[in-house]
Amino acid sequence: MHFVVGSNDSPPHDWNDFLLKLDTGTIYNTAEYAEYAEKWLGWKPQFLRLVDSKGNIVLQNLLFEYNRGMKKVPGPIRNMYKRFFKILRWNYGPVATSQDSINYFFKYLKTTKNQVYGITHPFTNLSDINFSKQKWATFLINLHNTKQDLYENLEKNSARKNIERSIERNVTVEEITDKSIDEYYCLLRNYKDPEGKEHFDPNGMHDFWHILKRAGFAGFLARKGGIPIGGLMFSFFNKYINEWGVARSDIDTDQKLYAQDHIKWKIIEWGIDNNMNWYDLTGFNPNPISKKEEGLLRYKKKWGGQQYDVWIIT
């Protein structure tokens, strides 16, 4: 099969339409995500397409070009460094109609002679490619099941009990709105950087929120006595839920309020009510090498999802 490669700096008018036709299309390949990443992360987007000999679009992948570690490079040689040390990265791609097009995509990448860092979608079948690859994994919850079935599928002594404890301790969960996004932002900032060493731009959070909402983005905020104690965002482009931005307060931890478990269950309920297909609990090491990784695996496993392989390509 003969393929033609096309690459543009801006998205074709029907870019997102192709993603919506396939199960592997997620927000990470959308024009909206490209807009956010270029504006706030400084990544240069490349909208790559493969077209077959009949003129059919058979593959798309949103690639980002960036230079790693530029701050450590002396000014006089920085331009040369940019030229020879470009990295192409992507997340949850490529989005393709056939195995042949996926194989051709990786052959094409070799010709660019760039370093790459990519993560495949859980539904992607990856054959032998001439790249290094590391097995990663995720759990997917099938949201076509009933709430009762999914609740009974949760681990009784951790997930279910923690949700019930959170409710008994008067934790409430609500959807994040344009009015409460700043409360979530403050919670996230304090959780990620408790000592206040990093610079956080609230305008960036507002822009992130409004740009990705166009593609399908939401979140939940947990409160105790009106005070925000936990938050979690999620995308839902193409009826596929991905988690974003865990935020947790000391109140939640110290008082054992289990806000994150409560929020996760609310997302599952929301997904069923809004006819979503899958809830992706994000990646983990299927062969943990530390206590932290072991704990992360246990936490994700307790939600009763099915394990899928994900590959990190370098």
QUIDA-V667002 format. One line per field, one symbol per residue. phi: phi as a letter, one per 30 degrees, with the letter a starting at -180 (. if undefined). Layout:
# QUIDA-V667002
phi=???
This chain:
# QUIDA-V667002
phi=.cbccbbbdbdedceddddddbdddbddcddddddddddccidddbccbcbddciddcabadcbcacdidddceedcddddedcbdccbabhbdcbcadeddddedddedddhcdbbbbddeddccddbdbdbcdbaacccdddddeddddddddddbddddddddddcidcbbddbedcddddedddddddbdcidccccddddddeddddddckaaabbcbbiicdbaaacacbeiibccdbidbbcdddddchchdddddedddddedddchdcbccdidaddbdcbdddddddddddddidcdbdbcccb
